[in-house]
């Protein structure tokens, strides 16, 4: 990886793209430090520290935004409205025929879908900004209100400014991501997510240092952290290795192309394969599953002390340390992995394409037997990939529950994003260097 970066830096065009990407990341971090007007930042900091301990959807958003959400800065919404919009449009493309036709119209259709995604992003950002404002307006920390103006005409003006600032920040984040796509390196939205998660690393190191210092101050009670802190670092490195290995893994379905005469020339007769990536669904099943399961703990956080009796036990079971949460998390990851894979692969269409190109899978008849065979292979690969995702997602939860080392802000989603974005960016650099190599050779 470092060799690839060194070689890319030596090429002027790629060096400009790398510097442009770094410039956009700097702008993102500056925006993450600009506070939204009319908010009490000290009270907000205390309130969001409690949110982080509760493990709600708000703490999840804070991790993706690199801490901007907890501080209610310009980029508090981060790229989550754009991600949600992209997911919604992608799912609707499968369900609505007009959007499906648009997706198949080539570059022009993709541009129209991109425009629709942008409009939906702004709408979702506005809804999310309004929800966040009302949450802050009705919250306080140790008697200090979060929003400075809650009554009178000033309250309405303050509310409009806060909501529009959140919405504008999300729209600007979307624009910055698109600028990286056009003039930088890598997928813009993924790069900004990557930068936000990396920005939380100092918090992780600080938390680990707190555990280590506690062991030094009271070895009798906290001496176990002398072992658990290094163990966490080792597990982190092992999980990163597993993610990289699984991302590069694939199952290859062999394909044999028949020979055919075209004029006086013989074509075909070659052997090839259909690659089925084990990690194709990426982080999406984890995002879907965690978005659903985080709802009960978020509702409990909003209700506060009013939760008692049966409902208290119910919400405790759905907390990130509850056994019900872990079991449902495991099941939903597998379900969504199969759902996402069914969107990406169509065995019938793949079998028809093979028949049209005179290709066959050795030992399998063309037509329905081929499609059934491909579907069977895809199901096996998807199941293995879903188990891999479930392992990555549950390991930080199990480690935190068994050791008491929580609030490290590093979960399965964060690990997958870190490894996936790094691999994707390096592969894009390698492909662009290869294109320039062949261009120079042909010139």
N, C-alpha and C positions, 0 to 999 in steps of 0.2 A: 504493500500500500504506500509506504513512504517513498519507495523507488518510483512508483507511478506519479506521485505528487512532484517529486524532484524533476522527472522528465517532462511533465506537463508545464512546470514553471519555466523550463528552458525554451518553450515555444511561445513567441510573443502574443499570438491570438489567444491561446489558452490562459496565459498569464493575465491578460486583460479581463477575461471572464472570471477567473478566480478572484481577482481584486474587486471586481464589480460585485460578486457574491458576498465577499467579506464586507464591502461597503453597505450593502443592504442589511446584513446582519447587525452592523453597528447602529444603523438607523433604528432597527427593531429594538435593540437594547436601550437606546436613548428614549424611544417612545414608551418603553416599559417602565421608565423612571419618571415620566411626566405625570403628576397627579391630576385627577379630575377635579374641577372646581367644586366648592361648597360641601366638601367632605372633611370630617375630622380624622386625619390620617392616624393619629396615635390611638384613638378609640377603635378604629378599623383594624389596626394591627393586632390589638388585643383580642378582638372578636374573631378574626380569622385564625388566630392561634388555637382557639377553641374548636373552630371548624376543622382544622387539620387533625386534631386529636379525635374528632368524631368520625372521620373517614367518610364524609358525604360526597355528593356529586360536586360540591363546591371545591373541595380539596383536590378532586380529580382534575377539574378545570384549572386550578391554580398550578398544578404540576405541568400541564400542557402549555400554560402561558408563561412559564419561567418565573413564577412569583408575581406577575403583574396583576393577576386576578385578586389576590389577597390585599394588594395595595391600592386596588381600584384606580389604576393608571389608564393612560390613553389606550393601550393595547390590552386591556383587561379581558376582552372577549377572545383575544388571540385569533386563531384560524378555525376555531370550532364551528362557527356559523357556516363557513365555507365547506368544511368537511361534512357537516350534517346536510347541507344543500346538495353536495355532490352525491352523497349516499341516497338521498331522496330521489334525485333525478335519475340515478342509475337504476334504482328499483322501479321507478315509473316507466323507464325505457322498456323494461321487460313486460310491464302490465298494459301500457297504453300503445296501441298500434301506430298512432301518428308519431310519437316520439321514437318508436323503434325504426320506422321508415326514415326519420330524420337522422338517426345514428348511422344508417347505412348509405347516406347520400354523400359520403366522402368528406372532404375538407369543409365544404360549405355547410353540410349538416352539423359537423362538429362545432363550427363557429356559432351556429344558431343555438345549439345545446349549451355552449359555453355562455352565451348571453343570458339564456334562461337561468342557468346556474348562478350567475352574478345577481340577477334580480331577486332570486329566492334567498341568496345569501344576505342581502340587505334587509329583506323582510324578517328573516330569522334573527339577524343581529338586533333589529329593532325590538322584536318580541323578547329576546333574551335580555336586552338592555333595560326594558321596562320591568321585567321580573326582578332583575338584580337591584334596580332602583327601589322598588317597593320593599324588597327584603331589607335593604340598608335603611330605608326610611322607618321601618317598624322595629329596627334593632337598636340596641345600645350596649355599651360595655361599662359595667360598674357605674351605671346611672348616667353616663355621658352619651348623648345621641350621636349616631354616626353622621347623619345629614344635618347640617347646621341650621337649615330653615325647613320647618315642618308645618308651619301654619301661616296663613295670610297670603298676600299676593306674591311675596318673595319665594314662598314654597313652590308655587306653580312655575315660576321662572327658573328656579334652581332645578326642579325636576326635569324640565324640558332641556336645559343645558346639559345635565348629567346624562340623560338618555341619548341625546344627539351626539354627545362626545363618545360614548360607548359605541354607538352605531358607526360613526365616522371612523373610529379607530379600527373596527372590524373591516370596513370597506378599504381602508388604507392598507391593512395587512394583506387583504386579497390582492390589491394592486401591486404591492411589493413582491408577493409571490409570483405574479405573472411577469414582472420585470426580470426576475431571476430566470424564469423559463425562457424568455426571449434573448437576454443578454448575458446570462450567467451560466453556471454549471449546476446540474442536478434539477430535481423537481422543486420548484419554489416553495410550495406549501410544506413539503416534507423537510426542506432545509430549515425553514422557520420553526417548525416543530422540534427539529433536532437541536437548534440553537436554544430554544426555550428549556428543553430538558437538561441540556448541558449546563445552562445557567443555574439549575437547581443543585448541581453537584457540590458546590461549596456548602450548601445546607446539609447535604448528606455527610460530608466530611466533618462538619461541625457537630452533627449529632453523634457520629462515631467517636469523636473526641470527647464528647460529654460522657458517653458510656465508659470510655477508657479512664477518664479522670475520676469518675465515680468509683471505679475499681481501685484506683490508687488511694482514694480518701478513706474507703471503708472496705478493705479486702475481705473481711469476714462475710459481709452481706453481698457485695458486688464483685468479688474476685473472679466470678465466672466470665466476666466480660473480657478478661485477659485472653480467654480462649475464643469467645464468641465473636469479638471484633475481627480478628484475623480470619476466622471461619467465614464470616460474611464476605470478606474481600475475596477469599478463594472461591466461594460459591458464585459470586458475581462474575469472576473471570471464567469459571467453568460454564456458566449459563451463556455467556457471550460466545464462547467457543462452540457450544451446541447449536446456538442460533445460526452462526455463520455456516457451520457444517450442514445444517438442514436446509438453509436457503439455497445452497449450491447443489443439493441432492435432487435427483430426478429419476423417474422410471421411464425407460425407453421402450416403446412398442415397436418391434421390427416391422418394416414395410418393404415389400419386393415389388418393383415396377416391371410390368411385362414389356417385352420387346415389340416394336412396331416399325413398319416401313413408312417413311414420308419421302416420296420421290425415290431417289436412289440411295438415301441414307437410312441407317438403322438407328432408332432412338429407343431409350428405355433400357431395361435389363439391369438397372442399378438397385442397390440395396440402401435403404435409409431407415429412419426411425421417427416416431412421434414422441417428443419429450413431454412428459407429464410432471410438472414441478410439484414437489412435496409441499413446499411452503408458498404455493401460489396465492392462497387466500390472505397471506400476510397477517396483519394485525386486526383486520376487520372483524373476525368472529369475536375476539376479545373485547373490542370496542362495543359491539352490539350487546354482548352478554353483560358487560359491566354497566352499560347505560341503563339496562333494565333492572338489574339487581341493586343498583345504588339508590333506586327510588325510595324503598322503605326507610332506609337510614336517613335520607334527606327529609322525608316527611316527619320522622321522629325529631330531627333537629329543629324543624320549624315549629313543631308543637311544644317542644321544651318540656317543662315540668308537668304539663297536663297529661302526659302519658303515664298511666298507672295500671296495675293489675295484669289482666290477660294481655292487653296491648303492649305492655312493657316487655313481657316475655316474648311476644310475637316479634317485636322490633329487634330484640336482642338476638333472636335466632337468625335474623337477616343482616346483622352487623357483619363487618368484614372479618370478624374473628369467630362468627357463629358457624356451627356445623351445617345448618341448612343452606347458608350462603355458599359454602365451599362445594357442597354436593350439586346445587343448582348451577353454580358457576361452571363446574365440570361438564354437566349435561348440556347446558346452553352453548358452550364453546363448540362441542361436537355437532350439535344441531345446526348452528350458524355456519360452521365450516362446510357442511354438506350443502346448505342452502347457497352459500357463495360460490362453491365449486359448480353447482348446477347452472348458475348464471354464466360462468366462464366457459364451460364445456358443454357442447351438444353432441352426444354420441351419434345420433342419427345423421346430423349434418356432416360430421367427420367421416362417417362411413360412405355417405353419398359423394363427398369430395374425393375419397380414395377410389371409388368406382369410376368416377369421371376421368381421373388421371391414370387409369389402368394400374392402380396400385392395390395390392392385397397383403393381408397379414398372413404369413406362412402358417398353414394348417387350419385356417379359418376361412369359411366360404364368404363371398361378398354378400352385401345386403344386411338383412336382419341379424344373422349370426355375428357379423363384424361389429355392428352397433352394440349388440349385447355383450360381446367380448370387451369392447372399449369401455362400456358402462361399468362392467365388473372390475376392470383394472382401475378405473377412476375412483370407484367406491373404496377399493382397498387402499389406494394412495391417499385419498382424503381422510380415511380413518386413521392412518398412521400420522398424517400431518396434524389432525385434530388432537390426537394424544400428545403430540409434541407441543402444540399450543397450550393445551391444558396444563402440562407439566411446567412450562415457562410461567404461566399465569398464577398457578397455585403455589409454586415453590416459595416466593417471597411472603405469601400469606401464612403458609405453614411455618416458615422460619420465624416470622414475627410472633405468631401465636405460641410457639413452643419455647421461645427464648425471652419474650417480652421486649424485644428490640423493634418497636414500631416507629411510625412517623419518619421513616427514612426517605420518603418521596420517590422510591424506586420500586416500581411494580413490573409485571410482565409486559404491559403495554409500553412502558418507557424503554425497557430493554430491547424489545422488538423494533421500536422506532429507531433507537440508536444504531443497532447493528444493520437494519435494513437500509436506512438512508445512507450510512457510510458505504455499504457495499454497492448500492445503486449509483452513488456519485463516482466512486472509483471506476466502476464498469463504464460509465459514460465518458469519463476522461480517457480510458483505454481505447474505447471505440473511436473517439474523436482524434486521438493520436494516430490510430491505425488508418483512418481516412486521410489524414494529412500525409502519412507515409506513402500510401498508394498514389495519391495525387502527385506528390513530388516524383515518384518513380515513373509515372506516365508522362509527366512533362519532360 
